[in-house]
Amino acid sequence: LDSAERFGAELTATLLLDPLGWRGAKVDATGRYWKSQLTDPLTQELRRINNDRIYSLNVGLRHDLPDSPWAWGAGIEEGRSSAFYRLDYSQAFSTNAPMLWVFLEHKDLFGLRVRASVVNLARHKELNHEVFYVDRRDGPVDFTADTSTTFGYIYRLNVTGSF
């Protein structure tokens, strides 16, 4: 490649909800956006860099119950990437839904922090579309393959600290 361009921006923010009357609650958010461009050496078309992240978003809500060792929260994570190319192959990856989770946490259980989480509440599924070419991507298609991976609920138990 003679050249390629890439630009990115990120915003990270925390919103404390106490001033709005919700004591002990906050929202943390991180958003990222990337833009890239190159001239495909095979087709001469403008496209993104291989597997380049397009955007990602992560938003979490946490509520520390006032005058209590308990906290709970929920969150969402979503993102997209550009396609992946080789001389005789291309692949596009996507998902059908964002990743959603909830948690319940005890902040002092005999000196330990114990958090139970359930992840994948939206039944996140990964979708993969592959194209295999006879010779090169500017020629005839040999075959395509579409696959999907479905995940069930993910249960987590995190224990940190010392006693």
N, C-alpha and C positions, 0 to 999 in steps of 0.2 A: 504494500500500500504506500502510495506517495504521502497521503495525509488523512487525518480524521479529526473530527471536532467532537468535544464533549463539554457539556455544561451541566451544572447541578446546583440545587438549592435545598436547604434544609431549614425547617422551623421547628423549634422545640419550645413548648410552653407548659406552664403549670398554672392552673386556675384554682385558687383557694376559695371554697364555697362558704366559709364562715361569714363573710360580709353579706352574703345573700340569705343568711339565716340557717344554713345547714352546717352546724357545728361539727368539726372533725372530718369534713369531706373535702376531697380535692379531685381534680381531673388533670392527668398528665397526658400530653399529646406530642407526638413527633410525626412530622410529615416530610417526605423527601420527594424531589422530582429531578429527573435526569433527562437530558436531551443529547443525543449523539447523532452524528452523520458521517457517512463515508460513501465513496463511490465504489460499488461492488466491482471487484476486479474482473469478474466473469461476465456479468450482464450489463455493466456500466450504469446501472440504476442507482439512485440515491437510496440508502437504507441506514438503519441503526447499526451500531457495533454489535457483534455477536453477543447474545445473552445479556445485553445491557439492561440494567434495572430501569424501568420507565418511571414508576412511582412506588412508594410504600407509605402506609399510614398505620400508626399504632396509637390507640386511645385507651386509656385506662382510668377507671373510677375507683377510688379507695375511700372508705368511710371508717374512721377510727371512732368507735362508739364512745362518747364522752363518759369519763369516770368508770371505764371498763377496760379489761385487757383484751377485748374482742375487736376485730376489724373484719370487714367484708369488702368485696369489690367485684368488678366485672371489667371486661375489656374486649376490644376488637382489633384485629390485625388484617390488613389487606395489602396486596401488592401485585405488580405486573412486571414482566420482563419481555424484552424483544426476542425475536426468533434467533435461532442458531443455524449457521450455514457452513457447509463444506463444499468442495467442488461438485460432489455427486449426491448431496444430501441436504435436507433442511428439516428443522424441527421447530414446532411452535408449542409452547407450554402455557396452560391457563388453569384457572380454578373456577368452580361453579359458585362458591360462596366464601365470604370471609371467615377467618378463624375467630370464634367467640369463646370466651371463658368466664367462669365465676370462681370465687374463692371465699373461704372462711378461715380466719386466722386467730389463734390465741397467742398473744405476745409474751406471755410469761407463764408457761406451764412447767413448774419446777426449774425455772431458769432457762427454759428452751422456748424458742419460737416455733410453733407448729402450724403449718398451713395445709389445708386440704383444697384441692382444685379439681374442677371438671372442665375439660377443654373439648372443643369441637362441637359446640352446641348447635351450630348451623349445618352439621353434616357435610363438612368441607370435603370436596372431591377434586383430585388432580386429573386434568385432561391433557393428553399428549397427542399431537398430530405430527407424524413423520412422513416425509416424501423421499423415496429412493429413486434416483434417476438411472437410466440405462448407462449413460456415460457421464455427462455433466449436467448441471442445473439449467443450462440453456438449451437442453435437448429433451427428448421424450421421457416421460415418467415410466419407470419400471413397475413400481407398486407403492401403495400408501399403507400406513398402519395407524389406526386410531385406538388408543388405550385409555382407560380411566382407572384410577386407584381410589377406592372408597375407604374412608377411615371411620371407625366407630368412635365412641367417646373415649377420651383419654383421662385417666384418673391419676392424680399426683398427690403425694404426701411428702412435704418438705419439712425437715426438722433441722434447725440450726441453733447454735449457741452451746453453752456448756453449763453443767450444774455440779 
